């Protein structure tokens, strides 16, 4: 008598050929967090030293893009 697992999506013995996206998503998420922190620090330093408005715009835009991408990744993950 063979035992079948009702929670298994593929028959026993067959390999699932779909790539594991969780590892690539975690790498992207980690890189986004690093860029986010660096851009926040850059904006803080630019404010402290009185840098040009262009520096603030680039750092702020990078922060906004990273934050948006992190929210989108979180929403897509379904958690």
Buried (B, 14 or more C-beta within 10 A) or exposed (E): EEEEEEEEEEEEEEEEEEEEEEEEEEEBBEEBEEBBEBBBEBBEEBEEEEBEEEBBEBBBEBBEBBBEBBEEBEEEEEE
